[in-house]
Amino acid sequence: MRVRTRVAPSPTGDPHVGTAYVALINYCFAKKHGGDFILRIEDTDRARSTAASEDVILRALRWLGLAWDEGPDIGGAHGPYRQSERLEIYAEHARRLLESGHAFRCFCTPARLDAMREEQRRASRPPAYDGRCAHLSPDEIAAHLAAGEASVVRLRVPHEGSVTIEDMLRGPIVFEWSTVDAQVLVKSDGWPTYHLANVVDDHLMEITHVMRGEEWISSAPKHLLLYRAFDWEMPKIAHLPLLRNADKSKLSKRKNPTSILFYERMGYLPEALANFLGLFSVPPVDGEEMMDLATMVSRFGTDHIALGGPVFDVKKLDWLNARYIREKLDVPQLMTRVRDWALNPAYLGAIAPLAHQRIERLSDLGPLLAFFFGGRIAVDAAELRAGKLDDTQLRQAFVIALALFDAVPDWNVANTQGAIRAVGDALGLKLRDAIRPFYIAITGSAQSVPLFDSMAILGRDLVRERTRVALDALGGATKNETEAWKNLIPKPTPHADARPSEAVPAGSSV
C-alpha cells in the first residue's frame, strides 16, 4: 500500500502557521515512507472562500519549501482538488446515504432549531439535534418536499453504546454515541458540509493516513459512521496537538501573529521558519537544531510528536533565524535575500509614488519611508494621547479596527479607508480624529505619507500587528471590553463621498 497524506486548507483568510505545521508533518510522513503528499482546497464555505486566499495559501506553502504531488495547481489522477468542483460527487454519495437509511432529511426551520437550543440551554443540557425528523415516513418526506420546504441531510447516529477510535498518537479514544450529534451533511443549498466532503474526498483520493489538528477529535466518530455506511476502510488517523502560546493557550492572533505572511513580511527566512516548525515533530541530534527539509524527512517519526502542545516561542524563532542569516548566508546571498524581501522593483515601485511629491532631497526618503522596511513599531503612548481621544476611546478604536481588519475581504486602499471610516462611525468621531492614532500606530508619526495607501502596501498582517502593539501600549483590552466594543461596529452603509465598495463588512461576521 502506497502511503498518501494530505493537507486541506480552507481559503477563507490568510494562511495560518498552524496550517504550515500540519502540512509539514503530513509532508514528512509521506516522504519518509516513499509516498505522496496531496494538497486539497476545502472551499465549501461559499460566503468566505476566495480565489485570492487560495492563491496566497499556495504561495505561502511553496515559500516554506513544501511541494505537493497532486493539487489544484498541478492536477493529478484523483482530481478535481477543489471541493467546489466536486459537488456532483457529494450529491451522489448523499443520495446513497439517504437510500440506505444512514442519513435522513431534516425540515426543521432555523427558528425551530434556535428554540430547541434555547430550551436545552435552560435545562443545562448540551446542544444537540433532538431527532424530530429522524423518523419521518416516506409519505411525510414527500409532502414536505412537495410543499417546497427547505431541508438538510443529517447523519443518523446510534443512541446507545459506544465506539472506539484508534488514534496513532493517543491510542484508543472511546466515545459514547449519546454524545455524538446528528451532524448536518448537506446544507439546504445543496452544498456539503466539511464532514461529508472530507470523508468522500479522503476515500476517493486514496488517503491512507489522516493527520489533522486535535480540534477534530470529536468529529472522528461521525466520520467512522460514514466510512461504515459506505462500506469503506477508514484511514489511519492521528490528531496533532495544537500550537500554543507561551501561556499554553491556543495560538491566536490576539497574542501572537498567526499568518505565514506576517513572518515573511518581518524578514524571517523560509528555511528558518520551516526548521522551527519541524522541531515540534523532529528531534535534534547531538543538540543541533538546525536542519533542512531533507533532514527533517529522514529523522521524522510520529513517536517524536509530544501531545502536550508545542509552544510557538518567537524568541526561539528569532534565535534560529539569526543563525541561518549568519551561518548559511554569505554577504552576496544576504544581499539577494534583502532585495527579494523589500528592495525589489515591485515593492519600491508601490512606495515611490507616495514619496515623490513629499521630499526635497533623496536623503529625505530614509526617515519618511523607514516604517515600510520595519516590523513592529515602538509606539509612544504619550504621542497617542496627544490627540483628541482619551484612553478609552483610543483603546476602543484599536479594538474595533482589529475586528474590521479581519473582516475586510480584499485588502486594498478603498477597504482600508472604509475600515477606518467605520471606526470613526462606531465612536461618533470625525474622520481626521479617528485617523490620527492610526498614523502613529502604523507609520510611527502623526504626519507621514498617505495612511490608506501605506496600509495597503504593508499588508493586513503587519498593520494588524502594529495596531495590536499600539493597543498594548495603552494597557490592552479585556475580553469583556473587546466583545462589548466590537458590538459598536455599525452596519455597513456607503458614505456620500465614497464608492459602495469602500464600505467594510461588519456585524455578525466580525
C-alpha positions as CSV (number, residue, x, y, z in Angstrom):
1,M,0.0,0.0,0.0
2,R,1.4,3.4,-1.0
3,V,1.3,6.0,1.7
4,R,-0.8,9.0,0.8
5,T,-1.3,12.0,3.1
6,R,-2.9,15.4,2.5
7,V,-3.3,18.9,3.8
8,A,-6.7,20.5,3.1
9,P,-6.8,24.2,4.0
10,S,-9.9,26.4,3.6
11,P,-9.3,29.5,1.5
12,T,-11.1,31.8,4.0
13,G,-8.3,34.1,5.1
14,D,-4.6,34.4,5.4
15,P,-2.5,31.2,5.6
16,H,-2.1,30.2,9.3
17,V,1.2,28.9,10.7
18,G,-0.9,26.0,12.1
19,T,-1.7,25.0,8.5
20,A,2.1,25.0,7.7
21,Y,2.8,22.9,10.8
22,V,0.2,20.3,9.9
23,A,1.3,20.4,6.2
24,L,4.9,19.9,7.2
25,I,4.1,16.8,9.4
26,N,2.0,15.3,6.6
27,Y,4.8,16.0,4.0
28,C,7.5,14.5,6.2
29,F,5.4,11.4,7.0
30,A,4.6,10.7,3.3
31,K,8.2,11.3,2.1
32,K,9.7,9.3,4.9
33,H,7.6,6.3,3.6
34,G,8.2,7.0,-0.1
35,G,4.6,8.1,-0.5
36,D,2.6,11.0,-1.9
37,F,1.6,14.3,-0.3
38,I,-1.6,15.9,-1.6
39,L,-3.0,19.4,-1.4
40,R,-6.8,19.8,-1.5
41,I,-8.7,23.0,-1.2
42,E,-11.8,22.8,1.1
43,D,-13.8,25.7,-0.2
44,T,-17.4,24.7,0.7
45,D,-17.7,27.9,2.8
46,R,-19.2,29.8,0.0
47,A,-19.5,33.1,1.9
48,R,-15.9,33.3,2.9
49,S,-13.9,31.3,0.4
50,T,-12.0,33.3,-2.2
51,A,-9.7,32.6,-5.1
52,A,-7.3,35.2,-3.8
53,S,-7.0,33.4,-0.5
54,E,-6.3,30.1,-2.3
55,D,-3.5,31.7,-4.3
56,V,-1.9,33.1,-1.1
57,I,-2.1,29.8,0.6
58,L,-0.4,28.0,-2.2
59,R,2.3,30.7,-2.4
60,A,2.9,30.6,1.3
61,L,3.4,26.9,1.5
62,R,5.7,27.0,-1.6
63,W,7.6,29.8,0.1
64,L,8.2,27.5,3.0
65,G,9.7,24.9,0.6
66,L,6.8,22.4,0.5
67,A,5.8,20.8,-2.7
68,W,2.9,18.5,-3.3
69,D,2.5,15.6,-5.7
70,E,-1.1,16.4,-6.6
71,G,-3.2,19.6,-6.2
72,P,-5.4,22.2,-7.8
73,D,-2.5,24.0,-9.4
74,I,-0.7,20.9,-10.8
75,G,-3.5,18.4,-11.3
76,G,-3.3,14.7,-10.7
77,A,-5.2,11.4,-11.1
78,H,-7.6,12.0,-8.3
79,G,-8.9,15.5,-9.1
80,P,-10.6,17.9,-9.1
81,Y,-8.8,19.1,-6.0
82,R,-11.2,21.9,-5.1
83,Q,-14.3,20.8,-3.3
84,S,-16.4,23.4,-5.1
85,E,-15.7,21.4,-8.3
86,R,-16.8,18.1,-6.8
87,L,-20.5,18.9,-6.0
88,E,-21.9,16.2,-8.2
89,I,-19.8,13.6,-6.4
90,Y,-21.1,14.7,-3.0
91,A,-24.7,14.8,-4.2
92,E,-24.4,11.2,-5.4
93,H,-22.9,10.0,-2.1
94,A,-25.6,11.9,-0.1
95,R,-28.3,10.1,-2.2
96,R,-26.7,6.8,-1.4
97,L,-26.8,7.6,2.4
98,L,-30.5,8.6,2.2
99,E,-31.4,5.4,0.3
100,S,-29.5,3.2,2.7
101,G,-31.0,4.8,5.7
102,H,-27.7,6.1,7.1
103,A,-28.9,9.7,6.7
104,F,-32.3,11.4,6.8
105,R,-33.8,14.7,5.6
106,C,-34.5,17.3,8.3
107,F,-37.1,20.0,7.6
108,C,-36.7,21.9,10.9
109,T,-36.5,25.7,10.4
110,P,-33.8,27.9,11.9
111,A,-36.4,29.3,14.2
112,R,-37.4,25.9,15.5
113,L,-33.7,24.9,16.0
114,D,-33.0,28.1,17.9
115,A,-35.9,27.4,20.2
116,M,-34.7,23.9,20.7
117,R,-31.2,25.0,21.6
118,E,-32.5,27.7,24.0
119,E,-34.6,25.1,25.8
120,Q,-31.6,22.8,26.1
121,R,-29.5,25.7,27.4
122,R,-32.1,26.5,30.1
123,A,-32.2,22.8,31.1
124,S,-28.3,22.7,31.2
125,R,-28.2,20.1,28.5
126,P,-25.6,20.1,25.8
127,P,-26.9,21.4,22.4
128,A,-27.8,18.6,20.1
129,Y,-30.4,17.8,17.5
130,D,-33.4,16.3,19.1
131,G,-34.3,13.9,16.3
132,R,-37.7,15.3,15.4
133,C,-37.3,14.5,11.6
134,A,-35.3,11.3,12.1
135,H,-38.4,9.0,11.7
136,L,-40.5,10.8,9.1
137,S,-42.2,8.3,6.8
138,P,-41.6,8.4,3.0
139,D,-45.0,10.0,2.5
140,E,-44.3,12.7,5.1
141,I,-41.0,13.5,3.5
142,A,-42.6,13.6,0.0
143,A,-45.3,16.0,1.4
144,H,-42.7,18.4,2.9
145,L,-40.7,18.4,-0.4
146,A,-43.9,18.9,-2.5
147,A,-44.7,21.9,-0.3
148,G,-41.3,23.4,-1.3
149,E,-39.9,23.2,2.3
150,A,-36.1,23.6,2.6
151,S,-34.3,20.6,4.1
152,V,-30.8,19.5,5.1
153,V,-29.4,16.0,5.2
154,R,-28.3,14.7,8.6
155,L,-26.3,11.7,9.7
156,R,-28.2,9.0,11.5
157,V,-26.4,8.3,14.8
158,P,-27.0,5.4,17.2
159,H,-28.5,6.3,20.6
160,E,-26.8,3.6,22.7
161,G,-23.5,2.1,23.1
162,S,-20.0,3.4,22.4
163,V,-17.3,3.4,19.7
164,T,-13.6,3.3,20.0
165,I,-11.3,5.3,17.6
166,E,-7.7,4.1,17.3
167,D,-5.5,7.2,17.2
168,M,-1.9,6.8,16.0
169,L,-0.7,9.3,18.7
170,R,-3.2,8.9,21.5
171,G,-4.2,5.3,21.4
172,P,-7.8,4.2,21.8
173,I,-10.4,7.0,22.3
174,V,-13.8,6.0,23.5
175,F,-17.0,7.9,22.6
176,E,-20.5,7.3,23.9
177,W,-22.9,7.5,21.0
178,S,-25.2,9.5,23.2
179,T,-22.7,12.4,23.0
180,V,-22.5,12.4,19.2
181,D,-24.8,14.8,17.4
182,A,-26.8,14.1,14.2
183,Q,-24.4,16.1,12.0
184,V,-25.6,18.0,9.0
185,L,-24.0,16.5,5.9
186,V,-25.7,18.6,3.2
187,K,-26.9,22.1,3.7
188,S,-30.2,23.4,2.5
189,D,-28.5,25.0,-0.6
190,G,-27.2,21.6,-1.6
191,W,-23.6,22.2,-0.7
192,P,-21.9,19.6,1.5
193,T,-20.5,20.3,5.0
194,Y,-16.9,19.5,5.9
195,H,-17.8,16.1,7.3
196,L,-19.3,14.5,4.1
197,A,-16.9,16.2,1.7
198,N,-13.9,15.3,3.9
199,V,-14.7,11.6,4.1
200,V,-15.7,11.2,0.4
201,D,-12.6,13.0,-0.7
202,D,-10.2,11.1,1.5
203,H,-11.6,7.8,0.3
204,L,-11.7,8.7,-3.4
205,M,-8.2,10.3,-3.3
206,E,-6.9,7.1,-1.6
207,I,-5.6,8.9,1.5
208,T,-4.1,6.3,3.8
209,H,-3.2,8.5,6.8
210,V,-5.2,11.5,8.1
211,M,-3.1,13.7,10.4
212,R,-5.0,16.8,11.4
213,G,-5.4,19.1,14.4
214,E,-6.8,17.8,17.7
215,E,-9.8,20.1,17.4
216,W,-11.3,17.5,15.0
217,I,-11.2,14.7,17.6
218,S,-14.9,15.0,18.3
219,S,-15.6,14.5,14.6
220,A,-13.9,11.1,14.4
221,P,-16.9,9.0,15.4
222,K,-19.1,10.8,12.8
223,H,-16.5,10.1,10.2
224,L,-16.3,6.5,11.2
225,L,-20.0,6.2,10.8
226,L,-19.8,7.5,7.3
227,Y,-17.0,5.1,6.4
228,R,-19.1,2.2,7.7
229,A,-22.1,3.5,5.8
230,F,-20.2,3.4,2.6
231,D,-18.5,0.1,3.5
232,W,-15.1,1.7,3.2
233,E,-12.0,1.3,5.3
234,M,-11.2,4.3,7.4
235,P,-7.7,5.7,7.0
236,K,-5.3,5.6,10.0
237,I,-5.9,8.7,11.9
238,A,-3.7,11.0,14.1
239,H,-4.9,14.1,15.9
240,L,-2.0,16.6,16.3
241,P,-1.5,18.8,19.3
242,L,-2.4,22.5,18.6
243,L,0.3,25.1,18.6
244,R,0.3,27.1,21.8
245,N,1.2,30.5,23.1
246,A,3.8,30.7,25.9
247,D,0.9,30.6,28.5
248,K,-0.2,27.3,26.9
249,S,-3.4,28.9,25.4
250,K,-4.2,28.1,21.8
251,L,-2.1,30.1,19.4
252,S,-4.2,33.0,18.4
253,K,-3.7,36.4,16.7
254,R,-4.8,38.2,19.9
255,K,-1.5,37.2,21.4
256,N,0.8,36.3,18.5
257,P,0.7,36.9,14.8
258,T,-0.5,33.7,13.2
259,S,-0.2,34.3,9.5
260,I,2.7,32.9,7.5
261,L,2.6,36.1,5.5
262,F,3.4,38.1,8.7
263,Y,6.6,36.1,9.2
264,E,7.6,36.5,5.6
265,R,7.0,40.3,5.8
266,M,9.0,40.5,9.0
267,G,12.0,39.1,7.2
268,Y,12.2,35.6,8.5
269,L,13.9,33.2,6.2
270,P,11.5,30.4,4.9
271,E,14.0,27.7,5.7
272,A,14.3,29.0,9.3
273,L,10.6,29.1,9.8
274,A,10.2,25.6,8.3
275,N,13.0,24.4,10.6
276,F,11.4,26.0,13.6
277,L,8.0,24.2,12.9
278,G,9.8,21.0,12.2
279,L,11.3,20.9,15.7
280,F,7.8,20.2,17.0
281,S,8.0,16.7,15.5
282,V,11.7,16.1,14.6
283,P,14.2,15.8,17.4
284,P,17.6,17.5,17.2
285,V,20.6,15.2,17.0
286,D,23.6,15.8,19.4
287,G,21.9,19.1,20.4
288,E,22.0,20.5,16.8
289,E,18.6,22.1,16.0
290,M,19.4,23.4,12.5
291,M,18.1,21.1,9.8
292,D,17.0,21.3,6.2
293,L,13.8,19.7,4.9
294,A,15.5,16.6,3.7
295,T,17.0,16.1,7.2
296,M,13.6,16.6,8.7
297,V,12.2,13.9,6.5
298,S,14.9,11.4,7.4
299,R,14.6,12.0,11.1
300,F,10.8,12.2,11.2
301,G,8.7,9.8,13.4
302,T,5.3,10.1,14.9
303,D,6.7,8.9,18.2
304,H,8.5,12.2,18.4
305,I,5.3,14.3,18.5
306,A,4.6,15.3,22.1
307,L,0.9,15.7,22.9
308,G,1.4,18.5,25.5
309,G,1.1,21.1,22.8
310,P,4.2,22.7,21.2
311,V,4.8,26.3,22.3
312,F,5.3,28.8,19.5
313,D,8.3,30.6,21.0
314,V,9.0,33.6,18.9
315,K,12.3,34.2,20.7
316,K,13.4,30.7,19.7
317,L,12.4,31.5,16.1
318,D,14.4,34.8,16.3
319,W,17.4,32.9,17.5
320,L,17.1,30.2,14.8
321,N,16.6,32.8,12.1
322,A,19.7,34.7,13.2
323,R,21.7,31.5,12.9
324,Y,20.5,31.0,9.4
325,I,21.4,34.5,8.4
326,R,24.9,34.3,9.9
327,E,25.8,30.7,9.2
328,K,24.0,29.8,6.0
329,L,24.2,33.1,4.0
330,D,27.4,34.9,2.8
331,V,27.2,38.6,2.1
332,P,26.2,38.3,-1.6
333,Q,23.5,35.8,-0.6
334,L,22.3,38.2,2.1
335,M,22.1,41.0,-0.4
336,T,20.0,38.8,-2.7
337,R,17.6,37.9,0.2
338,V,17.2,41.5,1.2
339,R,16.4,42.5,-2.4
340,D,13.8,39.8,-2.7
341,W,12.3,40.7,0.7
342,A,11.8,44.5,0.3
343,L,14.3,46.1,-2.1
344,N,12.7,44.7,-5.2
345,P,11.2,46.8,-8.0
346,A,7.6,45.8,-7.2
347,Y,7.7,46.9,-3.6
348,L,9.8,50.0,-4.2
349,G,7.5,50.9,-7.2
350,A,4.5,50.9,-4.9
351,I,6.2,53.1,-2.3
352,A,7.9,55.6,-4.6
353,P,4.8,57.5,-5.7
354,L,3.9,58.2,-2.1
355,A,7.2,60.0,-1.5
356,H,7.6,61.6,-4.9
357,Q,5.8,64.9,-4.1
358,R,6.9,65.0,-0.4
359,I,10.7,65.2,-0.5
360,E,13.3,67.9,-1.2
361,R,16.4,65.6,-1.1
362,L,16.8,62.0,-1.7
363,S,18.1,61.7,1.8
364,D,14.6,62.6,3.0
365,L,13.5,59.1,1.9
366,G,15.1,57.4,4.8
367,P,13.1,59.0,7.7
368,L,9.9,59.3,5.6
369,L,9.7,55.7,4.4
370,A,11.6,53.8,7.2
371,F,8.4,52.3,8.5
372,F,7.9,50.4,5.2
373,F,11.1,48.4,6.0
374,G,10.5,47.6,9.6
375,G,8.4,45.2,11.6
376,R,6.8,46.2,14.9
377,I,7.0,49.9,15.8
378,A,7.9,51.1,19.3
379,V,4.8,53.2,19.9
380,D,5.0,56.2,22.2
381,A,1.8,56.1,24.4
382,A,2.2,59.8,25.1
383,E,2.1,60.6,21.4
384,L,-1.1,58.5,21.0
385,R,-2.6,60.5,23.9
386,A,-1.7,63.9,22.3
387,G,-4.7,63.9,20.1
388,K,-8.4,64.5,21.0
389,L,-9.2,60.9,22.1
390,D,-9.0,59.8,25.7
391,D,-7.5,56.4,26.6
392,T,-10.9,54.6,26.4
393,Q,-11.7,55.9,23.0
394,L,-8.2,55.1,21.8
395,R,-8.5,51.5,23.0
396,Q,-12.0,51.2,21.6
397,A,-10.7,52.5,18.2
398,F,-7.9,49.9,18.1
399,V,-10.2,47.0,19.2
400,I,-12.8,47.9,16.6
401,A,-10.2,48.3,13.9
402,L,-8.7,44.9,14.6
403,A,-12.1,43.3,14.2
404,L,-12.7,45.2,11.0
405,F,-9.3,44.4,9.6
406,D,-10.1,40.7,9.9
407,A,-13.4,41.1,8.1
408,V,-12.1,43.1,5.1
409,P,-12.4,40.7,2.2
410,D,-9.8,42.3,-0.1
411,W,-7.0,44.3,1.5
412,N,-6.8,47.4,-0.7
413,V,-6.8,51.2,-0.4
414,A,-10.6,51.5,-0.6
415,N,-11.3,48.9,2.0
416,T,-8.6,50.1,4.5
417,Q,-10.2,53.6,4.2
418,G,-13.6,52.0,4.8
419,A,-12.3,50.3,7.9
420,I,-11.0,53.5,9.5
421,R,-14.2,55.3,8.5
422,A,-16.2,52.6,10.2
423,V,-14.1,53.1,13.4
424,G,-15.0,56.8,13.4
425,D,-18.7,56.0,12.8
426,A,-18.7,53.5,15.7
427,L,-17.3,56.1,18.1
428,G,-19.0,59.1,16.6
429,L,-15.7,60.7,15.6
430,K,-14.7,62.9,12.7
431,L,-12.5,61.1,10.3
432,R,-9.5,63.2,10.9
433,D,-9.7,62.5,14.7
434,A,-10.1,58.8,14.0
435,I,-7.2,58.7,11.6
436,R,-4.5,60.3,13.8
437,P,-3.9,57.4,16.2
438,F,-3.6,55.0,13.3
439,Y,-0.9,57.2,11.7
440,I,1.1,56.9,14.9
441,A,0.5,53.2,15.3
442,I,1.2,52.2,11.7
443,T,3.7,54.8,10.4
444,G,5.2,55.9,13.7
445,S,4.4,59.5,13.1
446,A,1.3,61.8,13.2
447,Q,2.3,63.1,9.8
448,S,3.5,60.8,7.1
449,V,2.7,59.6,3.6
450,P,-1.0,58.7,2.9
451,L,-2.2,56.3,5.5
452,F,-4.6,54.2,3.5
453,D,-2.1,53.6,0.7
454,S,0.5,52.7,3.3
455,M,-1.8,50.2,5.0
456,A,-2.5,48.6,1.6
457,I,1.2,48.3,0.8
458,L,2.2,47.0,4.3
459,G,-0.5,44.3,4.2
460,R,-3.1,43.1,6.6
461,D,-0.8,41.1,8.9
462,L,1.7,43.8,9.6
463,V,-1.0,46.5,10.0
464,R,-2.8,44.3,12.4
465,E,0.3,43.6,14.5
466,R,1.2,47.3,14.7
467,T,-2.3,48.1,15.8
468,R,-2.2,45.4,18.4
469,V,1.2,46.8,19.7
470,A,-0.4,50.3,20.0
471,L,-3.4,48.8,21.9
472,D,-1.0,47.0,24.3
473,A,0.9,50.3,24.8
474,L,-2.3,51.7,26.3
475,G,-2.9,48.7,28.6
476,G,-4.7,46.5,26.2
477,A,-8.4,45.4,26.5
478,T,-10.1,42.7,28.5
479,K,-12.1,40.0,26.8
480,N,-15.4,41.6,28.0
481,E,-14.3,45.0,26.7
482,T,-13.3,43.6,23.4
483,E,-16.7,41.9,22.9
484,A,-18.6,45.0,24.0
485,W,-16.7,47.3,21.8
486,K,-17.0,45.1,18.8
487,N,-20.7,45.5,19.1
488,L,-20.4,49.2,18.5
489,I,-19.5,48.5,14.8
490,P,-22.2,49.9,12.6
491,K,-23.9,48.2,9.8
492,P,-22.1,48.9,6.5
493,T,-23.5,51.9,4.7
494,P,-21.6,53.7,2.0
495,H,-20.7,57.3,2.7
496,A,-21.9,60.0,0.3
497,D,-18.3,60.7,-0.8
498,A,-17.3,57.0,-1.1
499,R,-17.9,54.3,-3.6
500,P,-20.0,51.4,-2.4
501,S,-17.0,49.2,-2.5
502,E,-15.4,51.2,0.3
503,A,-17.9,50.1,2.8
504,V,-16.5,47.5,5.2
505,P,-18.5,44.4,6.2
506,A,-19.3,44.4,9.8
507,G,-21.7,42.8,12.2
508,S,-22.1,39.1,12.7
509,S,-19.1,38.2,10.6
510,V,-16.8,40.2,12.9
